[in-house]
Amino acid sequence: MDSSPDSSAEKRQSPPIFGLAGLRTFRTLSAPMPLFHPGTRTRLAAFLLWGLVSCGPGNNATAIRTPEIEPPRLQNADDLDPRVVARVEEARGELLQRLDDPRAWAELGMVFENERMRRLAVRCYEQAARLDASEARWWFHMANALGKLGHHDRAIASIQRSIELNGQYAPSHTHLGNFELDLGQLDKARTAFERATEVDASYPGGWVGIARVQMQFDETQKAIAGLERLIAERPHDVLVQRLLSSAYRQAGRPDEAIVEGGEIPEIVRWPDPWAEELRARQQDPALRRVTKLLLEGEQLEALALLEEMRKRARTPEDEQAYLPQLGDLYLALGRLDDAESVQRRILEIQPENSQVFLALALIHDKRGDLRSAVEAIRTAVQMNPNHFPAYRQAGRLYYRAGLFAEAAEAFEKVLTYDENTTGVLYLLGMSRFSQRDWTAADKHFNELLLSSPDHADGWFAYARTNIKLHRLDEAEKALNTAKARGFGDRTMIRQVSASLQRARQRASRRTLGQER
């Protein structure tokens, strides 16, 4: 194996350009998704309609705790808006009249959840499920509250229990897919989304989820085909428009984008009666207005409203409720200094919030400050080494910065969570190639082409790797396959063909020298 150790010289290298598809994946969701719901979710984007930033790791236990003696009380009522206190006390007073009624517990939980008191909401949903463990809705609401808290393992266990009780409710399967997507479990997410389409083919959530997974796998053409069918049925669906636009851009077809900024909103108004139970109890007309404005594409009006709501916040905790949306909206509008200022404020309120550094990495990258972006993503990974989407984002930043050893390490980490991530396999192979580790690069390109034989750049990279390994017949086969399938432009084909010809000439000279 012809490989060279890491050196400071490697850090100054630029990534080789065998084609654009691999690099275009950096601009996808997950992106963004990433940051995201994406998400999934880290994107005028999954960003724009996020609620609170995740509040830390959760307990993986699925058992419900010991019974509540009485409904949860507000511990900081003096610091809250009196209208919030009144709403909570009204719902709590009604519950005290019927403590054995699971519906009353769930209703108090919905009041807490709408006021972003999600831990208290979970306690109420737990009690509702304890009183009536056969009602799928209580587990559904508990799962979504846990998901908003960032407790994805517990959220998955709860939504799976809801599905066991009622497997014919398509949104439940979609929520399960979203939770799996947040954890980077793309195959599991795809299975859940496909099940949603089987339960109710008219529900868009499953089809949109499948497209999001396909875009993560670099199956962009499949995603586009599915989304084009969906947009024909739902021509005014803003989310489908934005996701399809993102897919066009990922495929190198930006002129076909339907709307500017092809990212995904987080909150979707698709038929979901159980979620409507929660939304029906939303009391803050300003937040409802922000959501409506974002879905209508009125970002400037939404921004003005969020800024006003932030000014009215009485406590840092109240302010924090608006900051993620505000920061992401600044980012979507290109106001990078304001976006960074908001993220710094979040960090003052929540010093252990690693999501801030994911956002800062994106902000620095948009400024063209790749060095600062790399520093930010390193911090994010160090603060939360178990957060899968961070490694995907980190690997792509390291690769673009020419830090190929670190990029390969990050991509290897991604593959411990998902062994069939097409885009990651390509960039991992490219990272190893850039390290002159031809054997490792060959292994990854082989895996890539076995799982995704239509990956155009993969064939050219595989041909070049075989040239380096002096397997010239194999390189020629790969090049001929690419040409037969119409992959690559004339420049790409000419470059690889020339490399192959030079390698054959060198091999011929060696043979002649040996004969003499």
N, C-alpha and C positions, 0 to 999 in steps of 0.2 A: 504493500500500500504506500503510495507516494503522498505523504502528508507532512506538513510542517508544523512545529509548535506555535502556540500563540505568541505573538510579539507585538511590540508597540507599533511596528509598521503596519500590522493588520488594521489597527484602529484608524489609519488614515486612508484605507482603501475605500473605493466606492463600490456599491453592489453591482455585479454584472447585469447587464440588461439583455436577457434572452427573449423578452417579450413583455407586453404590458399587463396581461391578465393577472399575473401573480401580484404585481404591485398595485393593481386596481383594487385588490381585495382589502387593502389598508383603508380604503375610503368607504367600505361597506358599513353596515350597521354594527350590529354587535359591535356591535359594529364594538356597533355599535350596537355596534351596536353596541353599540356597546354599550360605552358606559351603560353599557347599557343594555331595556325591554324593550335593550333594547331594547327584550327585549330583548331580555331580554331585555333592549328598550331604550352601556351606555349610545345633532340630529334634531332639527325642528320637528322634531325628533321625538324618539322615545322621551327625550328630555322635557319637552315643553309642558307635558301634562303630568309630570311626576308629582307625587305627594312628598312625604318626608323622606330624607335620605335614610338608608338602612341604619338601624340602631345597634348593630353588633350581632355576634353569633348567638344562635338560639340553642335551647335544650332539645336534643334529638328525641327525647322521650315523647311517646304519643299518649300515654295514660293521662286521664283527666285527674286533676288534683282533688284533694278532700273537699267535701261540699262547702259551699258558702254559708256562713251563719246568717249574714244579712247582705244586702246589695252593697257594692263598693261605694265608698264616700269620696268626695273631692277633698284632697288634702291641702289645696292651695286656693281655696275659693276666693279669698280676698285679693288675689293677684289676677283673677280672671275677669273677663268681660261679664258684667252682671247678667246679660242676656244668655250667655253660655250657662252660667250657674242656674238660672231659672229653668232653662230647658232640661238640664240634668236633673234638677230637683223635682220637676214635674214628672218626668219619666220614672224617677226613683220612687216618688210617692205612689204612683199607680202600681208599681211592682210590689210595694209593701202590702198592698191590699190583696195580692194573689201570688204569694211566694212559690206556690206549687205549679204555676203556669209557665211552661217553657217559652211560650210566645212573649210574655211580659219580660222575661230575662233577655230574650233576643232583642226586643225593642229597646231596652236600656242599652244593650251592647251597640246597637246601631246609632243611638244618640252619642255615645262615647266615641265611636269610630268616626262619625261625621265631625266631631270636635277634635279629631286627631289624638284622642286618648286611647290609643290602640291596645295597650296592655290591659287597661280596664275593660275594654270591649272584649278581649279574648276571655277574660275571667267570666264575663256574662254569657258568652257563647258556650263556654265549657259547662256552665251550670244548666243552660238550656238543653245541651246534649246529654247531660247527666239525667235530667228529668225525662227526656224523651230521646233515647239514643237511636231510635229508628227513623228520625226525621232528617233527611239528607240536607235540608237547608241550613240547619245549625252548623253542621260540619263545613258546608260551603262557605258560610260567612266567617267561621273561625279560620279557615284556610286563607282566605283573602286578607284578613287582618294580620295573620302571622306573616304572610308574604310581604305586606307593607312594612312590617317590622324588620324584615330581612331574615326571618327564621324559616328559610326555605325547606329544610328537611322536615320540620314539623308541619309546614304548610302542605307539603306533598303528602304526608301521612294523613292529614285531615281531608284533603280533597279526594284522595283515594278511598277513604271511608265513605265520603259522600257518594262517590261513583258506585261503590258496592251496594249502597242503599237505593240508588236511582241511576242506573247506567244509561238512561235514555235522555239525559239532559245534556245537550251538546256543549253549552258553555262550560260545564264542569271539565270536560275533556280538554277544552281550549285553555282553561286556567292551568290545568295540570301541565300541558305543553309549555305554557309560558314559564311556570316555575322551573321545569327541567331546562328550558332554554337559558334561564338566568344562571343556572349552575353549569352551563356548558355541556349538558348531556343531550347532544343533538339527535342521536338515534332515538332516545326515549321521547324526546320532544316530538320528533316526526311521527312516532307511533301514536302518541296522544292526539296530535292534530288530525292524523288520518282517521282515527276512531271518531273524532268529532264530525267529520264529513260523512262517515258511515251512518251515524245516528241521525243527522239532519243535514242533508246536502245543501239545503237552502240557507244554512247559517254560515255567514262569511268567515267567522273566526278561524275555523279549521283550515280553510283554503289559504287565508292570509298567513297563518302559522306555518303551513307547509312551504309557502313561498319564502318566508324568512329563513327557514332551515336550508332550503335549496341555495339561497344566496350565500349562506355561511359555507356551504360545501362547494362553492363556485359553480353550482349548477344553474347559472344565471339564465340560460336560454329556457330551461324548464320553468323557472320562476316567472319569466316574462310571459310564456305561453299561458300558464295558469291565470296570471293576473289580467292578461288581456281578455280572457274569457269572462273573468269576474267583472271587469270594468264595463263589458258590454251589457251585463245584467244590472250593474249598479253604477251608471255613468256619473252620478253626483256624489259618490262615496269618497270623501276627502282622504280617508286613510288609504284606500286602495289606490287612489291617484298618486299619492305621495310615495307609496311603496313601489309602484310600477315605475315612477320617475327615477327612484333610486336604483332600481334594477337596470333601467336603460343606461344610466350613467356608469354603473358597474360594468356593463357590457361594452362600454365605449361608444354609446349611441346617445350622447347628451342632447342632440338636437331633437330627439323624439320625446324628451321629458315633457310631461303634461303640466307640471307646476314647478316653480322655483323651489329649490331646497327639498329634495325628495326623501324626507325622513318621516318617521312614523309617530303620530301622536300616541300617548299612552292610554288615554281614556277613549273608549269607542262606544258610540250609542247604537249598538246592534241589539236585536231582540234578546233580552236577558232578564226575565221577570224577577228572578231572585235578586239580582243586583239592583233592579229598580226599587225593591223594598228599601234598600239602603239609600239610594239616591232620593227617594221620595221624602226622606227625613232630613235631607240637607237643609240647613236653616240659613246659611250664609249666602245671601243673594249676590254678593260681590264675587265669591268664588265660582258660583254658577255662571256668572256673566263672563269671567275670565275663560272658563272652559268653552263656553259657546263662541267667544271671540276667536280663540285659538283654532277651533274646528272650522270656523268660517274663514280662516286665513287673515284675520284682522290683528296682526301682531302688534302694531303700534298702539291700538286702543287697549289691547290686553296689557301691554307694558305700562301704560299710564295708570291703569287701574291697579296693577300689582305694586307699582311705586307708591301710590296713595295708601294702599293697605299696609305696606311696610312702615310708612310714616306713622300710622295710627297704632302700630303694635306697642303694647305697654311693657312687655317683658322680652328678653332675648329669645325665650321659647316661642312666644307668639311671632316674633320676627322670623325665626327659623322656619316657620310653616310656609312662608312665602319665598324664602331665599333660593331654594333649588330651581323653582320655576323661573324666578326672576333672572338668575344667573344664566340659565340655559337659553332664555329668550334674548338676553344681551348677546350671547354667543351666536345665536342664529341670525341676529341682525348685524353681526360684524362689529359690535361694540366691545372689543376684546379687553380694553382697560376696565370697563365697567364689569364685565364678566369676571375678570380676575379679582377685582375688588370684592365682589359678592362672595366668591369662593374663599377669600381670605377671612371674610366675616364669618362664614360658616365654620371655618377652622378655629376662630376665637371662641365660638359657642361650643363646638364639638371637636376638641383637639385630637381625638383618636379617630376621626372620620377619614378613612383612607380613600373614600370616593372623591374627596376634594382633590387629591393629587392626580386621580385619573382625569378629572376635568381640567386641572391646570396643565397636564401634559397635552391635552387636546388644544387648549388655548395657545400654549407656546408653539405648538406645531403649526397652528394656523398663522402665527406671526412669522413663521419661517425660522424660529429659534429652536433648531433641532437639539442643540446641546441642553438647553433648559428643559425641553420636553423629556429627554432621556433621564435627566436628574429627577424630574417629578415622577416619572413612571417607576423608577427604581425605588423611590420612597414609598409609593403605593404598594409595590410588591413586598417590600420589607415589613410594612405595617400589617399587611394582611396576606401572608404567603399562601393561603388556601383559597384565594379569590380567583377562580379560573379565568374570567374575561380579562383580568389584568395581564396575564401572561401572553395572551394573544396580542393585545395592544403593545405590550413591552417588546415582544419578539419582532414585530414589524418596525417599531421605532429603532431598535438596536440594529436591525438589518439595514435600514436606510442610512443609519449613521456609520455603517461599515464595521460595527462591533459584532462580527460574525460568530465568535465563540459564545458570547452572551445571547445572541439571537437564537443560536441552535439550542442552547440550554433552555431558553424560554419555550421554544416550540416543542422540545422533548417533553416539557412539563405539560403542555397542552395535550399531547398525545396520551399521557397517562389518564386523562379524563375522557378522551374521545379518540379512538384509534383510527377513525375514518374521516378525519378532517382534511378534505382535499387541499384547500388553500394553504393549510399549515404544512402538509407534506411537501408541497412545491417549494415553499420558502425555506423549510428545513433542509431540503436537498440543495437549494441554492446556497444556503449558509455553509453547508459542508463543502460544496464545490469551491466556494470562495476561500475556504481554509485549506484547499488542495487535498482534502480527504476524499479522493475519488471513489473509494470503495463504499464509504458511508453514503455519499451522494447517489451512487448507483442504486444502493438498496432503497433509498427513499423514492427515487424516481420510478423504480420498478413497482413499489407499492402504490404510488400515485396512479400509474397508468393501468394497473390491474383494477383499481377501484373506479377510475375515471378515464376511460380510454379516449374520450373526446377533449382532453385537456391539451390544447394546442401547444402551449409553451413547454409542457412536460415532455413532448416528443423531441423538441429541439434540444432541451437540456439533457435528455437521456442520450441523444446522439453525441453531443459534445463530451459528455462524461465517458462514453465508450471510446471516443477518440483518445482521451487522456489515459484510458486503461489499455490502449493499443488493441482494442477489439474492433477492428475497422469494419469487418463484415457486419457486425451487429449495429455499428453506428450507421452504416449505409442503409440497413433495413429500416432503422428508426426514421432516417431522413426520407426515405421513399414512402414510408407510411404517412408521414406528415404531408408530403407533397400530394399523395393520392387522395388524401382527405381534404385537400384545399386549405391546409393550415399555413399560417405565416405569409408574410409578404415577400416580394422578390429579393429585397435586401437581406432579410433573414435567411432565406434559402441559399442565396449566393454566399453569404458569410460562412455558413456551416459547410456547404459544399467545398468551399475553398480550404477550410480547415481540414476536411477529410482528404482532399487531394494532396495537400502538403504532407499530411501524416503518411499517406501511401508512398509518396516520393521518398520520405525519410526511411520508411521501412524497406523500400527497394534498394536504397543506397546501402543500408546496413547489410542486406542480404548479399549484395555484390561484394561488399568488403569482406564478408565472411568466406565467400567462395574463393576469393583471391588468396 
